[in-house]
Each structure stands twice: as structure tokens, then as C-alpha cells.
Amino acid sequence: MQTFAASKKELLPTSTARKIFGLVSGELALVEKEFERQAQSNIQVVNYLGDYVRASGGKRVRPALLVLTNYGVGGKGDGEGVIRLATVMEMLHTATLVHDDIIDNADVRRNRASINARFGNQTAVLMGDWLYMSAFETALRERSLEILDILTRLTRKMTEGELIQMTMIAHVGITVDDYFDILRRKTAYLFSACCEIGAILGGATLEIQNAMRDYGLNLGIAFQLADDILELTAESTDLGKAAGVDLLEGKLTLPLIKLVQRDSSMKAVFEKIMFDGTYDSYPREAIMDRLRNDGILKDITDEAAAFAQRARKSLDVLAETEYRSALEEIPNFVIERNA
């Protein structure tokens, strides 16, 4: 398996990304076409909005996971059902982003105006709802109660995660357990569902299905831990949104939670930043210095690597193929990316 010795200037080798996603580039092109088709409506405004959110792009990590898992368990990853469900997962993900941006009053998503900033909250709410319903309508064509059950539970968990997070806004006493509960619901269960559904569509045994579900769950946790570090340390142009905005919105991510645990005086600092809505009273760079000097960033990086390793361990049930190799490399992709 390829190692990921990356320079500080380029955390993710472009060749690695090409290798992983290039393996299923044809299938992802089919997903893109299916997404375009599913985002069409005889209502002109829906067509326009659908094109807008779809054109926002993204790495399409979630559909790629479903397709790669399907191939990895011995399925035919370019089958109609696989492409359809991979599209469903991207539609659900897009719908959550639309709703998240409304809740967070976010103006930018992937380096362009968010749909709520461009068209208003009312329009964005309805478009997010439309995407959810269209995703389930598409999934119904598979005629699988097992898959529908996974999608229903997933959507409920994601909604619960958002609600729980809202109760924690501006709450500097949030615990590590609270954080991980929200993380699993909002991020990791979607990764898990992609892999589990990919395995089901590939006719995998229950043992392999469970292993792929665990793979996705641990991968999703590693992904979010890395995202929390990037949110503090990356440039806005790399992130596609404002850097450091989580704290301004009243959200304490794991690095900040751990900093508060080590130094309770930081509670007042964070409360001031959240109240002001700026870093004027305590620069973001100063927070990053504290996180580095106290070893917190390294601790969380190590924790992300541990979850990535757990994900890779789940792949032991799969035969040695190029698709398993790609799945083995994805955990490094998510924790070493620079955007």
C-alpha cells in the first residue's frame, strides 16, 4: 500500500487523489449524469436551483465510497442500482449542506455564494426539502426495504445531530462525548451508510456488510477530526468557506474543547469571540499557537490516524483487489487532505 509522506506545502499528493477517484471515474461520471437527471423538474425554478446546487461540485467522496465498496465485495459497481444509490447519497449530502448553511447563516459554500445567500432562506429550505424527497423517491426504485430502512435511520440521525448541535451553540461546557455524539450523527453515519449499502448491493454476506459499515463509520470520524483541524488552520480559499467560522457561529470543535479542558480561562476568551463575532479580542493565529504548543493539534491528528487505522482493519474481510487497495488509501486521503 502506498505511503503518504507529504510535504508541508502539499498534504495530499495529486497523484493519490487521481489514483483513488480515477479508478471509478467512469462510474462517477454516470453519478453526475444521474444527479443532473434527478435534479430536473417541470418547475422552472426547481430546475434552476437544482443546477445551482449540483454545479457547486465537491469531491463526490460519498458516492465514490459506495461504488468502491460495491466493487470491493465483488459487485458490479457500474450497475444501474449502484449508480442510482450512489446518486441518492450525494443528494442527501447536498440537502444537508443546504440546510446547514441556512442554520449557520453561511454566505459561502465551495468558494461561491451559498444557496441561502444567493436566493434567500425560504427558497433554500424548500430546495433542501425537495432534494431529500427526490433522494427517497429515487431510492424507492430499488424496491429494497433494507436499504430504505438504512436511509430512514440515517436521515433521522442527521437531523437529530443538527438539533443536538443547536442546543450546544455558544455552550463552552460542551464535552468530548457530546462532540463525538454530534459527529457520528452529522457526518460518520452517512459514510457508514454509503459503505453498507454498497456492500448490500454487491450481495455481500452479513459479516462483510457489518465490516463495511464499521469501515465507513471510522472513516467518517477520521474525516471530521481532520476537518476540524483544517477549519482552524487552512486558508479560506482552500476550504471554500471562511476559515475559523465555527467558533464565530458558537461551535466548539474538538481542538477547542480540549484547549478549554487544559486551560479553563479559555472559556471566557471563546465566549468573548462568540459574542463579538470576530477574532479581534484574541486572534485566530494566537489560538492556533496555543493548540500547537500544547500538543493538541498533534493529539487530534494522532486520534484521526487511529480511527483511520480502525477503518483499514475492517477491510481484512475483503479479497485483495485494486478496489480494496483504494479503500485502504482513502483514510489517508481524508486525514491528509489540505481542503
C-alpha positions in Angstrom: 0.0 0.0 0.0 1.3 3.4 -0.9 2.6 5.6 2.0 1.6 9.2 2.3 4.8 11.1 3.0 3.7 14.6 2.1 5.4 17.9 2.2 4.0 20.7 4.4 3.1 22.6 1.2 1.1 19.7 -0.2 -0.5 17.5 2.3 -2.3 15.4 -0.3 -0.4 14.3 -3.4 -2.5 15.0 -6.5 -1.4 11.6 -7.9 -3.0 9.9 -4.9 -6.4 11.5 -5.4 -6.2 10.7 -9.1 -5.4 7.1 -8.3 -8.3 6.7 -5.9 -11.0 8.5 -7.9 -9.6 7.6 -11.3 -10.4 4.0 -10.5 -14.1 4.8 -10.6 -14.1 8.0 -12.8 -16.5 6.4 -15.3 -18.9 5.5 -12.6 -18.7 8.9 -11.0 -19.5 10.4 -14.4 -22.6 8.3 -14.5 -23.5 9.5 -11.0 -23.1 13.1 -12.2 -25.5 12.5 -15.1 -28.0 10.8 -12.8 -27.8 13.6 -10.3 -28.4 16.1 -13.2 -31.4 14.0 -14.3 -32.8 13.7 -10.8 -32.4 17.4 -10.2 -34.7 18.2 -13.2 -38.3 19.2 -12.7 -41.1 20.6 -14.8 -41.0 23.5 -12.3 -38.6 26.0 -13.9 -37.3 27.4 -10.5 -36.6 23.9 -9.3 -34.5 23.3 -12.4 -32.6 26.4 -11.9 -31.9 25.8 -8.2 -31.1 22.1 -8.9 -28.5 23.2 -11.4 -27.0 25.7 -9.0 -26.5 23.3 -6.1 -25.3 20.5 -8.3 -22.8 22.8 -10.1 -21.3 23.6 -6.7 -19.3 20.4 -7.2 -17.4 18.7 -4.4 -15.1 15.7 -4.3 -18.0 13.2 -4.5 -16.3 11.2 -1.8 -19.6 9.5 -0.6 -20.7 8.1 -4.0 -17.2 7.0 -4.7 -17.2 5.1 -1.4 -20.4 3.3 -2.3 -19.1 2.3 -5.7 -15.7 1.2 -4.5 -17.2 -0.8 -1.7 -19.6 -2.5 -4.1 -16.6 -3.5 -6.3 -14.6 -4.4 -3.3 -17.2 -7.0 -2.2 -17.4 -8.4 -5.7 -20.3 -6.5 -7.1 -20.7 -4.7 -10.4 -20.1 -1.1 -9.4 -21.4 0.3 -12.7 -24.8 -1.4 -12.4 -28.0 0.8 -12.6 -28.9 0.2 -8.9 -25.4 1.1 -7.7 -25.3 4.3 -9.7 -28.8 5.2 -8.6 -28.0 4.7 -4.9 -24.6 6.5 -5.2 -26.5 9.4 -6.5 -29.0 9.2 -3.7 -26.2 9.5 -1.1 -24.8 12.6 -2.9 -28.3 14.1 -3.0 -28.8 13.5 0.7 -25.4 15.0 1.5 -26.2 18.1 -0.7 -29.5 18.5 1.1 -27.8 18.5 4.5 -25.3 21.2 3.3 -28.2 23.4 2.1 -30.0 23.1 5.4 -26.7 23.5 7.4 -25.9 26.7 5.6 -29.3 28.2 6.5 -28.9 27.3 10.2 -25.3 28.6 10.2 -26.2 31.8 8.2 -23.3 30.7 5.9 -22.6 33.0 2.9 -20.1 30.8 1.1 -20.0 27.2 0.1 -17.2 25.8 -2.1 -16.0 29.3 -3.0 -19.3 30.5 -4.3 -22.4 32.1 -2.7 -24.4 29.5 -0.7 -27.9 28.9 -2.0 -29.4 30.7 1.0 -27.1 33.8 0.5 -28.0 33.8 -3.2 -31.7 33.1 -3.1 -32.8 33.5 0.5 -33.6 31.2 3.4 -37.1 30.4 2.4 -36.1 29.2 -1.1 -33.1 27.3 0.4 -35.3 25.4 2.9 -37.7 24.3 0.2 -34.8 23.3 -2.1 -33.2 21.2 0.7 -36.6 19.5 1.3 -37.0 18.9 -2.4 -33.6 17.2 -2.6 -34.4 15.0 0.4 -37.7 13.9 -1.1 -36.2 13.4 -4.6 -33.5 11.2 -3.0 -36.0 9.0 -1.3 -38.1 8.8 -4.5 -35.0 7.6 -6.4 -34.2 5.1 -3.6 -37.7 3.6 -3.8 -36.9 2.4 -7.3 -34.5 -0.2 -5.8 -37.5 -1.8 -4.0 -35.4 -2.7 -1.0 -36.9 -2.3 2.4 -33.4 -3.0 4.0 -31.9 0.0 2.1 -34.9 2.2 2.8 -34.6 1.4 6.5 -30.9 2.4 6.5 -31.7 5.7 4.7 -34.6 6.5 7.0 -32.5 5.9 10.1 -29.6 7.8 8.6 -31.8 10.9 7.8 -33.3 10.8 11.3 -29.8 10.6 12.9 -28.5 13.5 10.8 -31.5 15.6 11.8 -31.0 14.7 15.5 -27.4 15.6 15.2 -28.2 19.1 13.9 -30.8 19.6 16.7 -28.4 18.5 19.4 -25.7 20.8 18.0 -28.1 23.7 18.0 -28.7 23.1 21.8 -24.9 23.4 22.2 -24.5 26.7 20.4 -22.3 29.1 22.4 -22.0 26.4 25.1 -18.4 26.4 26.2 -19.0 23.5 28.5 -19.6 21.0 25.7 -17.9 17.7 26.5 -15.9 15.4 24.3 -18.7 12.8 24.5 -21.2 15.5 23.3 -18.9 16.3 20.4 -18.5 12.7 19.2 -22.2 12.1 19.5 -22.9 15.0 17.2 -20.0 14.0 14.9 -21.4 10.5 14.4 -24.9 11.7 13.7 -24.0 14.6 11.4 -21.0 13.0 9.5 -20.0 9.5 10.2 -23.3 7.7 9.8 -23.6 9.0 6.2 -20.1 7.5 5.4 -21.2 4.3 7.1 -24.4 4.0 5.2 -22.6 4.5 1.8 -20.3 1.6 2.5 -23.1 -0.6 4.0 -25.4 0.0 1.0 -22.6 -0.6 -1.4 -21.9 -4.0 0.2 -25.6 -4.9 0.2 -25.9 -4.1 -3.5 -22.9 -6.3 -4.1 -24.6 -9.3 -2.4 -22.1 -9.4 0.5 -22.6 -11.6 3.5 -23.9 -10.1 6.7 -20.3 -10.3 8.2 -18.9 -8.3 5.3 -21.8 -5.8 5.4 -21.1 -5.1 9.1 -17.4 -4.8 8.4 -18.1 -2.2 5.6 -20.5 -0.3 7.9 -17.7 -0.1 10.6 -15.2 0.9 7.9 -17.4 3.8 6.9 -18.1 4.9 10.5 -14.5 5.0 11.5 -13.6 6.7 8.2 -16.3 9.4 8.8 -14.9 10.1 12.3 -11.4 10.4 10.9 -12.7 12.7 8.2 -14.4 15.1 10.6 -11.4 15.2 13.0 -9.2 16.2 10.1 -11.9 18.7 9.0 -11.9 20.4 12.5 -8.1 20.9 12.2 -8.4 22.3 8.7 -11.2 24.6 9.8 -8.8 26.3 12.1 -5.5 26.1 10.2 -6.3 26.2 6.5 -6.9 29.3 4.3 -10.4 30.3 3.4 -9.7 29.9 -0.3 -8.6 26.3 0.3 -11.6 25.5 2.4 -14.1 27.0 0.1 -15.6 28.9 3.0 -14.5 31.3 5.7 -11.7 29.8 7.9 -12.3 29.8 11.7 -16.0 30.4 11.2 -17.2 27.6 13.5 -16.2 29.4 16.7 -17.8 32.6 15.4 -21.0 30.7 15.0 -20.8 29.4 18.6 -19.5 25.9 17.8 -16.6 24.5 19.8 -14.9 21.7 17.8 -12.6 19.1 19.4 -9.4 21.2 19.4 -11.1 24.0 21.3 -12.9 21.6 23.7 -9.6 20.1 24.6 -8.0 23.5 25.0 -10.7 24.5 27.4 -10.1 21.3 29.4 -6.5 22.2 29.7 -7.0 25.9 30.4 -10.4 26.9 31.9 -9.5 30.6 31.3 -10.1 30.0 27.6 -13.8 29.7 28.3 -14.0 33.5 28.7 -11.9 34.0 25.6 -14.1 31.9 23.5 -17.3 33.4 24.9 -16.0 36.9 24.0 -15.1 35.8 20.5 -18.6 34.2 20.0 -20.3 37.3 21.5 -18.4 39.7 19.2 -18.5 37.6 16.1 -14.8 38.4 15.4 -11.4 37.4 16.5 -10.4 41.0 17.3 -10.1 40.3 21.1 -8.0 37.1 20.6 -6.6 36.4 17.1 -7.1 33.1 15.5 -3.4 32.8 15.0 -2.9 33.0 18.8 -5.4 30.2 19.3 -3.5 28.1 16.7 -0.3 28.8 18.5 -1.8 27.5 21.8 -3.1 24.4 20.1 0.3 23.7 18.6 2.3 24.5 21.6 0.1 22.4 23.9 0.3 19.5 21.6 -3.5 19.5 21.0 -3.3 19.5 17.2 -0.9 16.6 17.3 -3.1 14.7 19.7 -6.1 15.1 17.4 -4.1 14.2 14.3 -3.0 11.0 16.1 -6.6 10.3 17.1 -7.7 10.8 13.5 -4.9 8.4 12.4 -6.1 5.8 14.9 -9.7 5.9 13.5 -8.2 5.7 10.0 -6.3 2.5 11.1 -9.5 1.0 12.5 -11.2 1.7 9.2 -8.4 -0.1 7.3 -8.6 -3.1 9.7 -12.2 -3.6 8.7 -11.1 -4.3 5.2 -9.4 -7.5 6.2 -12.6 -9.4 5.2 -12.2 -8.4 1.6 -10.2 -10.1 -1.1 -7.0 -8.4 -2.3 -8.1 -6.3 -5.3 -7.4 -2.8 -6.7 -10.7 -1.7 -5.1 -9.7 -2.9 -1.7 -6.3 -1.1 -2.2 -8.2 2.1 -3.0 -10.4 1.7 0.1 -7.2 1.3 2.1 -5.8 4.5 0.8 -9.0 6.6 1.3 -8.4 7.0 5.1 -5.1 8.7 4.4 -6.8 10.8 1.7 -9.4 12.2 4.2 -6.9 12.9 7.0 -4.1 14.3 4.9 -6.0 16.4 2.5 -5.4 20.2 2.6 -9.0 21.2 1.7 
